[in-house]
Amino acid sequence: MGGSHPGTGGAPSSIGASGTNGDATAGADDSSAGGDASEAGSAGTGAGSGATAGSSQGGATAGGAGRGGLGGGSSGTAGVGGACPSGTPTACSGTCVNVQNSSTNCGTCGHDCSGGACTAGQCQPLLVGRYDRYLGENGLSLGANHVYGKGETNLLVRAKMDGGSYSASAYLATFGTSGCAGGGVAEINGRVFYKWNDGTSCRMAVCSTTDCDGSTQGISTAGAASWVQNFAADTTNERVFWYDPASKRFMVASAVASGTPTPTTVSSGDITNTPGWTGYSSGGILFSETTNSLVTINRLPASGGSVQSVITATGINLNALWASSSRLYFSDASTINYVVLPTGAGGAKLIASSAARRLWSDDVDLYWVDASDSTKLMTCALSNCASTTRTAVTAKCTIGGLGGESNAIFWGTSGSGCPDNMQLWKLAR
């Protein structure tokens, strides 16, 4: 994910009282509340050029100049003292701050809590949306400014990623009301792609980010014979893929900025088993085939060609599959593993001896919902998962959808006994 990852071993902190995932504890990005890494510079005894004697670059009073070489007298920025005052003991970019409660320098300089509070050097989770409907088991996806999820049965939901949607007194309105059960959501090129219930079948469709119900356009063929089970988004090349059971082929459509995209066929031989999961990575469409408990993840080049097997294993949880830009992550009943894409060369590689209900990774860190306790969101550094595994969040309610970006991880919660039927949360990495 490429976020800041200071220190290790921070204790989890409390999410707060409200929410389906409320009252959860969250150990945000483990941090050490140490100061900056630079050595204390020599403090000038007199003012440098352009500075007032005793003033610091961070605006401290005499005797309060930032440490770490904020400047000697020759730079014109040093004060009389050589360290920050005790209340703001760390110098960050020329300003003395307290990294124990600074939301933009939490635990260490530059670690921004992305809208959340900082308590005891730990970023706290931020509630970005609450709803009176339940969360569907379809994961979360991130757009330019919104996090999208699937509500119960046919509802699409979203919230602003910065928390601007949140209201303590009112539920958020649903974003769309005509989705299909089991369908995901993806924002590409300023529009939203999703599985649409046209009244008789489920079709691939697109709508605007401002009025989904009033702007939906069907893309795939109408009729039950071409019922769309799931789809995959290639956000880099701005296109979507789905399987058409009538033709036994995968289809592709460009995610153009306006108009109705025209689907074309991805050339291949017959694919007779309707995929239970579809993904995209490394120039190829990934899809599952299941025979009893034996699951095979196949790959079809996006340009067309022959289908090749990437991995075959017993008991792969299709809800816990995640394709990053270079790896396919999966969980069975007792372990979490990955294979290298595009071909799966070298076979499965063990990450952790635990099972996941959901997982997400950027090939730097791994996040997963514990299969044995769905209230726990776990994380580890992939460079050494065994020694870095920790609990990022412990909730009172079931954690369902999961998604992430370079600076934050997002999750949804739902279940009986929660303060709201559904909530969307964010935690800075």
WOGITA-V582242 format. One record per helix or strand of 2 or more residues. SS is the DSSP state (H for helix, E for strand). FROM is the first residue (numbers start at 1). LEN is the number of residues. If there is no record, write none. Layout:
BEGIN
SS/FROM/LEN, SS/FROM/LEN
END
This chain:
BEGIN
E/13/2, E/25/2, H/73/3, H/86/3, E/90/3, E/95/3, E/118/2, E/122/2, E/126/6, E/135/8, E/146/6, E/156/5, E/185/4, E/191/7, E/202/7, H/212/4, E/217/2, H/224/3, E/231/4, E/239/6, E/249/6, E/264/3, E/278/4, E/284/8, E/294/8, E/307/8, H/318/3, E/322/2, E/327/5, E/336/5, E/349/4, E/356/6, E/365/6, E/376/6, H/382/7, E/390/5, E/398/7, E/408/7, E/422/7
END
